[in-house]
C-alpha cells in the first residue's frame, strides 16, 4: 500500500506543480491579451482556462460515484471566448482546481481498488488520475506557449532559461544532496 500512498502524494504534487506553472504563465500576460485568439479555430488563454475548469468540475465531482462526463456539462460552451476579465478567469480557474483537490486529497490507498467511469468507459482510479494529469499538463503547455507569444517585456522563464543550461547544471549538480529532477520550488500544499 506504500506505493499507492506514494503515487497519490506524487500526483497531488504534480497537479499543484502544473497549477503553479499555469498561474505563472497567466501572470505574465496583460489583461487584454488573455482573450486573444489566433483564429476562430484556436483558443485564447481564457478559453483554455474555462475548458480546464469545466473538465475539472465534470471529472472530479463525485469522482468515485458517478461518470466523469456529467450530463450537466456543457463542453461546447467551454470553448466560447466569453470571459471578460482576469478576475473572472482566475475565479473560474480556482474553482476548477478546488473541485479537483477536494476529490483527490481525501483518497486513500483503498480507493485504488475501485473502478471509475469516464464517458461510460471503465478506468482504474490510477488510470483516471493519469488521464487527467496528462490532459491538464497539455493545456498548461498551451498556456505557456501562448504566454510567451503574448507577453510584453522579458519573459520570466518557468524552467531553465534559454542559454542558461550550463549554469543551471553547474549550480544544480554541484550541490550535495540536491535532486536535479525535483520540483520542490513549487509548493507541495495548495497555496491558493
RAMO-V623868 format. One record per pair of residues at least 6 apart in sequence whose ideal C-beta (glycine too) atoms are under 6 Angstrom apart, sorted by the first residue. I is the first residue (numbers start at 1). J is the second residue. Records with the same first field share a line. If there is no record, write none. Layout:
I: J  J
//
This chain:
1: 109
4: 109  112
5: 109
8: 107
11: 129
13: 188
14: 133
16: 190
17: 183  186
18: 136  137  140
19: 97
20: 186
21: 140  158
22: 140  143
24: 158
25: 143  144  147
28: 147  151
29: 147  150  151
31: 86
33: 150
34: 45  46
35: 44  46
36: 44
37: 44  81
44: 81
45: 143  146
46: 83  89
47: 79  81
48: 139  142  143
49: 89  93
50: 78  92
51: 78
52: 96  139
53: 92  96
54: 78
56: 96  99  100
57: 99
58: 70  73
59: 68  132
60: 99  100  103
63: 103
64: 114
67: 117
68: 118
69: 119
83: 89
94: 192
101: 190
111: 125
112: 125  126
114: 125
115: 122
116: 123  125  128
148: 155
160: 168
172: 180
173: 180
//
